[in-house]
């Protein structure tokens, strides 16, 4: 097994949510693009909810308070999708009236 060793912690500078992608600009100039399907809460969120994001700390993570979604930049770089269970997502969707 290989272990990823980062020279410095990756930090987000900006975020855009497209129809099928999450785009994250990093402070070092790199850009990440991941499938929106990896994050079902974002996928089910409205345009307004998706636009309401904020960086945590110096940009180590991104939060969407309206969707109760928090995504760490290091996890994005490692290729980690949401770990939310189907049961949890179903409850969340039902609470939103979309279940």
HUNORJO-V121510 format. One record per backbone hydrogen bond with DSSP energy under -1.0 kcal/mol. NH is the residue of the N-H (numbers start at 1). CO is the residue of the C=O. If there is no record, write none. Layout:
{{NH/CO} {NH/CO}}
This chain:
{{12/59} {13/25} {14/25} {16/23} {18/21} {22/34} {23/16} {24/32} {25/14} {26/30} {27/11} {29/26} {32/24} {34/22} {36/20} {38/35} {39/36} {43/39} {44/40} {50/46} {51/47} {53/51} {54/63} {56/61} {59/56} {60/56} {62/71} {63/54} {64/69} {67/64} {69/64} {71/62} {73/60} {76/72} {77/73} {78/74} {79/76} {80/75} {82/38} {89/85} {90/86} {91/87} {92/88} {93/89} {94/90} {95/91} {96/92} {97/94} {98/93}}
